[in-house]
Structure formats: structure tokens, C-alpha cells
Amino acid sequence: MESSSSSSSFRLLSLLILSHAMFFGFKPVGVVHISQDLYNSRSRNPSPSPPPPPAPISVPALFIIGDSSVDCGTNNFLATLARADHLPYGRDFDTHKPTGRFCNGRIPVDYLALYLGLPFVPSYLGQSGSFSDMKQGLNYASAGAGMIFSSGSELGQHISFTQQIQQVMDTFQQFILTMGEDAASNLISNSIFYISIGTNDYIHYYLPDVSGVQSKYISWKFTQFLAHTLKQEIKNLYNANVRRVVVMGLAPIGCAPYYLWQYNSENGECVKTINNMIMEFNFVMRYTVKELRKELIDANIIFCDAYLGSMDIIKNFDQYGFSVSDKACCGLGRYNGWMMCISPGMACGNASNYLWWDQFHPTAAVNEILAENVWSGLHTRMCYPMNMEQMVAQGVRIR
């Protein structure tokens, strides 16, 4: 891409294109409705205790696969518009500098690493390739990535789900060459693999009706296709000695400021058509994980419903200490949902008052709550059949 005489003007133009082109052609589609009772039947813990201390060192490493919800800097190395390498992204992070995380501060896996007694997990593309850099985990996640290879491709380069799995396999080969087969197998089987992906397959593929996908698949069939794809890749990881897997469900993107703006939401009401699809996906994935646990009896695979945990925060935002539940901290337009966060001047003063950081991503304060739920169900039980802390306590099941 040729450079412009004014880099700031070019960045503004690029991000305007990102903000609008990636959602061009969106239209509502029919969905199979999942009963809201599935979510209303679980209540929030009334008197949460303080965050749990780090776990004993029984997990040698944390490996992360996914999209912008957990990208810690992969896209900094790619030719893409989906980058968070500029302020105000990262302004409330430990270093107060942008890292590539799509947040004002920490993302969920940052908190989970600390609970496990591990350091922040580095990006696969941002480490040296030495064993010392890799032995406590790597983050392969890439903003814009989906289970479908072309999901998010209009934004530029990204590392798709299948490509991330291949990078994992390459890492395993390096472990074997460095440690020997037995030691590498032991490290891999005792590590935790965290998967958070699927949102972009709806945002960038199904909802814009790329290649006429809506005429070929009703949303229920599309969801089943995604679930089958994810199931097969988990089996591939299992065949490479992976035994501990956390599968994250999707968050309620129908409540994201972008869609509130696009649908002219009154009073910040979420877009039900979109959220019904998210509930479908989570419903199918929870069942898929249940089936995988039956098939892979010496593996411990859990499913964590991000929709459930997020909706509890949205509905009870004031009880969690938030004051703004619908408007993004950083952006432009109604609900700050029209344009992405591109300059410090667009951001609010105190992000901890807000649920949403930008058009689609939550603030670090929300990420911390969700991480606490994944770890121990501190506020809301959202992981099945157990939380991550219980998974660690169980150890690796032997066939």
C-alpha cells in the first residue's frame, strides 16, 4: 500500500472504510428462537467474594486461539485495517501503551493467566521463537479471524482459525525438538487451550450475506456448520495430546454500540434478531462440547457462555458499578457506534464507568468480570460442566 503525504488523513480514511465497508449489505434474517428461560433461570451470585488468588502451578502454559476478543498483538504484524496499535487503545493497560489489544486495558486471558500464576501470554508472531518465550504459552488469536477462512478478509490480512491451529502444531514440533517427545507431550497435555472465535463468521460473513450464504443456510444450519468445524479442530488438537480446552461462547453483539446505532435502537435496546443467532450458536456449542466429553473421555473440555455472563452485566450494570450500559467509551455518532475509536480525543475520561470500549469490544472492567466468571463463577455461573478453577483442580484425566 503506497504511503500518503498525510499519514493522519490516511489513517482516518482507512478506519472510516473499516467502520462502514465491513458491514455493508447487512440485513435481518430469520432465526430459530432459543427460549430466554435458558438464560433467566440462572441468577447472579448475590454477594461475590474477592477475586481468587492465583492457582498452584499445575498448569505449565496457556495457549490462546481466537479473534479480536483475545488478540494481544498478532495483527500488529499484518497488513490489515483491524489493528489496535494506536492510542487510546491500551491507555489503561499496565504499560499505558497500545499493545494490539482491542481494549482500553486487559483482555480476559490476561486475568486468567494471572489466576494460573503465569505471565501475560505473548503473541505467536511477536515472540522470538525460542523455547523460553514459548514454554508458558502463546497467543495465536487474530482480529477479524473466523472459522470460515474468508471471514473478515475485507479488512486485510488475518490468521484464520485453521491457520492458527497449524501454528499450534508448528509450536508442538518445536517443543518435541527442544524437549523430547515425552516431555513435550506432558507439557501439552497439562496446559490449557482457550478458544474464543466465531463472532466474525456472523459479522463479516453470514449477516452481510457473503456469496449468498443466507439462501443456502438458514441460521440454524449455519450455526451447525460452525459447530462441526470447531469440533473437528478440537479433535485435531486432541490427537496432538491436548487434553484441557476452554471453549468460549459468543457475546451478545446485538447489544454492541454499532448495531444500536445501525438499527436506531430506542433507549439502548439490544437487537433481538442478532442476539437470537448468538444464543443459537451457544446452545449448539454447549451440546457439542457435551458430546466431545463423551467421545474424548480422557480430555477435560468445558464450555463458557459469554452471552449469559455479558447479559447479566448489561441488565444489572448499575449493581456492578457501571453508569453507562449502551454507549461506547470511544467512538462517534449515536451510542458512539458509527465509527471506530481512532484518536485519544474520541475517548471518554473514565472507561471503568462504561460497559463498551468501542463499537464491538468491552472495557477492561467488563473483561475482568467475565474472567472471574470463567475462573470461578464469581458473579454468574457461565461455564459447564465446571469452571476453569475446577478444571485445574481435577488435573488431567487418564484413560
N, C-alpha and C positions, 0 to 999 in steps of 0.2 A: 504494500500500500504506500503511495507516494506521500511525503510529508507536506503539510500546508504551511504557508507563510505565517499563519497564526495558529499555534498549537491549541490554544484555549478555545478558539472558534471551532476548530476541527473536532475537539472532544465534545463540545456542546452539540454539534451537528450529529456526531456519531451516536451519542446517547439519546438524542431525540429520535433517531431512526430506530434504535433499540427499543425505546419505550413504546413505539407505535407499530412498527412493521412486524414485530414478533407476535402481535396479537391480531393482525389483520384477518378479517374473514370470520371472526368468532360468531357463532350463532348457537342459540339454545338447542338442545337435543333431548329426546325422551330418555328416561332412565327407569330402572326398576327401583322402586322405593323400598328402602330399609326402614323398618319401624324405629322411630325416635326413642321408643321404650328401651331399645338395646343400650342407649346411652344414658337415659334418665334414671335407670334402675340402680346405677352406682353413684353413691354420694361422696362428696369430698370429706376427707378426714377433718373433723371439726376443730381439733386442737393439735396442729402439727408440731412435732418436736424439732429441735435444732438440726441442721444438716448433719448427716452421719460422718464419722471420722473415716479416714482412708482405710481400705481393706488391708488385711495382711497380704504380703506379697505372695499370692498364689497364682497370679496371672502375670506371666512374663512380658506380655506385649498386647497392644490394642491395634487392630488393623481396621481401617475405615474405608468403606466403599459407598459412593453416592453422588449427590448433586450439590447445588449451592447451599443446601441446608447444613452441609458438613464440610464444604470445600474450605481448606485452610491456606490456599495459595497456589493450587495447581494451575489455575487459569492465568496466573501472573506470567507464566512461561509460554502461553499460547496466543496466537493471533485471533483474538475474539473481542467482541464488544461486551461480553459478560465478564467483566473484571471489577474487582473491588480493591484496587491497589492505589486508591487516592482518598484523601480525607474528604468528608468526615468519617468514612469507614475506618474502624479501628481506633477512633479517638478515645474511647473508654476502655480499650484493651490494656493489658498490663504494661505494654511499651508505649501506649498512647500514639501509636503509629499504625497506618494501614498495613495489613498482612495478607490481604486477599480474602479474608473472611467477610461474608456478606452480612455484616452486623456492626453495631457500634462497639461491641466488645467481644466477649467469649461466645462461642457456639456450644451446643450441648455436649459434644465429645470432649471439649476442653475440661468441663466439670467432671465428666465420667473418668477421664484419665487421672485426675487428682484423687477421686474416690478409690481408684485402683492402686494408688501410690506410684503412679507413672508420671513422667514429664509430659508436656504438651507434645502431641504426635506430629512429626514433621510431614510435609508434603513429599510424596514419592519423587516428584520432579525437582524438589528443592533440596534434596539431600545428596551427599557426595557419592553414595553407592558403597560406602564402607560398612562392614558388619556392625561397627559401633553405632553408626547412625540408624541402622535398621532393626537392631535386636529388640528394642522396646516398642516397635510398631511403626507403621507408615500409614499415611492418609492418601488414598488414591482418588478421592472424590473430585469431581469436576463440575463447575457450574454449567448448566444447560444440558447436562447428560441425562439420558433416559435409557430405558430398557430397549427401546427401538433405536437402532443405530442413527437414524437421521433426525431424531427428536432434538430440537434446539440448534440444528445445523445452520439455520439462517442467521444466527448470531456470530458464526465463525467457528473456529476450531474448538473442539472439546474432546474429552476422553470418555467414550461411551461405556456403558455397563460391561459389555463383553470385552472391550479393550482393558478396562480396569481389572477384570478377572485375569486376563492374560498377564498384566503387570504383577499381579499377586503370584501367579505361577512362576514368573521370572524371578521374583524375590525368593521363592521357595528353593529354586535351583541354586541361587547364590548361598542360601543357608546350608544346603547339602554340601556344596563345595567347600564351604568355610568350616562347618562344624562336624560334618559327617552325617550320614543318613539317620542314625538313631537319635542323636542329639537334636537334629533339625526337626524330626518327627515329634519329639517330645515338646519342643518349643511351640510348634504349630498347633498341636492338639490341646495344649493348655492355654493358648492365647484366646482372646475374644475377638470375633469378627462382627463389626457393626455395619449394617446395610440400611441406607436411607435413600431410596430412589423411587421414581415413578411419577412424581408431580409433573415433570416436563413432558411426559408422554401424553398428558392431558392438555397442559397449557400450550405446547408447541406442536402437537400432532393431532390429537383427537378433536379438541374443541375448534381449532381453525379448519378442520375437515381436510387435512392434507391428503392428496391423492384420492379424494372421495371416500375416505375411510368410514364415514358415518353411514354411507349406503351399503357398505359391506359388513359392518359390525354394529349392532345395537350396543349401547354402552356396556351392558352386562357381558356380552361376548368379548368385547374389547378387554374388559377387566379380567376375564378368564384367560385370555391370551397372555396378558402381562403376568398374571399369577403363575401360569405354566412356565413362562420364560424364567422367572425368578426361581421357581422350584428347581428347574434343571441346572441353573448355575449354582445353587446351593448344593446340589448333588455332586457337581464337579468339584466344589470346594471340599466336600466330604471325602471324595476319592483321593484328595491330596492331603488327607489327615486332619482337616479342620473339624473340630468337634463342639465348639461353643459359638453360637451365632445369635445375634440380636437383630431381628427384622423389624424395622420401624414402619408403621403405617403412615398414611399421608395426613397432613394437617388440613384444616378447613380453609382452603384457598378461596372459597366462596365468600369468606369474610375479609379477605385481603383488600386493602385500600384501592388497588387497581380496579377490581370488579365492582366495588361500591361506587367508584367514580363512573365506570363504564355503564353500569345499569341504573344510574341515577337513584341510588338507594335512598330511601327516606329514613331518617333517624338512624342511619348506620346499620340497617337490617341486612343480614347476610343473604347472598344469592342462593336460594334453596336448590335450584336446578344443578348448580355446580357442586354444592356440598352433598347432594344425594349421590353423585358419582363417587365422591371421596369415601362416603360411607359404604358404598358397594365394594370398592377396592379393599377397604379394611376388613369388611365382612368376609370376602373371599380369601384374603391373605391369612386371616386368623384360622380359617378352616384348613388352608393349605399347610400352614405350619403344624397344625394338629396332625394332619396326615403324614407329614415328614417325620414327626416324632415317632410315629408308629413304624415307619419304614426304616429309619436310621436309629435303631434302638440304643446305640451307644453314643449318640450325639445329644447335646442339650441345646435345642433351638427354641427361642421364645419370640413372641410377637408383642410389640408395644404399640398401642393405638394412640397415635399422636392427635387424631381428631378428638377423641374423648378427653384427653388431658387439656388440649387447647380450648375446647368449647367450655370447659369448666372455668378456665381463666377468663374467657370472654364474657360469660354470663355473670360471673362474680368478681369482675375486675376490681371493684372498689374494696371488696374484702381482702384482696391480695395487695392492696396499697397503690393501685394504679388510678389515675384520674381520667385518662383518655383511652377509649377502647376501639375506636374506629379510624381515627386519623393517624397517618404515619408521622413519625417524628421528622422525617426528611423527605421532601418532595415538593411538588407544585400542583395546583388545581384542587378541586373539591376532594376532601379526605386526603390531600397530598398524594392522590393516586394517579394523576395524569402523567407525571414524569418521574423518572428515577432520580435518586439522590446523586447530584453531580458536583456540588460545591458546599463548603462548610457553611456558607451563608443561608443555605436552604434548610438547615437542621434546627430543631428545637433546642432549648437550653439544657433541659434535663431529660434524657431519654428514659430514665427509670420510671417516669410517670406514664409512659406510653407502652402499649402492647406491641405496636408495629414500628419497626425502624424505617423501612422503605415500602415500596409498593407491595412486596411479597414476603419480606423476611421479618421475623420478630426481633425485639430488642434482646439484649443480653439478659435483662431481668426475667423475661419470659423463658429464655433458653435455660436459665438456672432452675426455674421451677420444673420445667419438663425433664431436665436431667435428674432432679431429685425424685421425680415420679418413676423414671426408668430404673433408677438405682434401688429405691426402697418403697415406692408408692407413698411418699411422704405426704402428699396432698390429695392425690387421686390414684386409685389403682388402675393402671392402664397397660400392664404387662401380664401376659398369660402364657403358660400356667403359673409362672413365677416371675419375680423381678430379678434384676441383674445381681443384686447382692446375694440373693438365694442361689442363683446360678453359680456364683463364685464359691459359695459355701459348700455346694454339692461336689465340686471338683468335676473331674472328667469321668463319666461312666464307662466302665469297661464291659465289653461284650462277654 
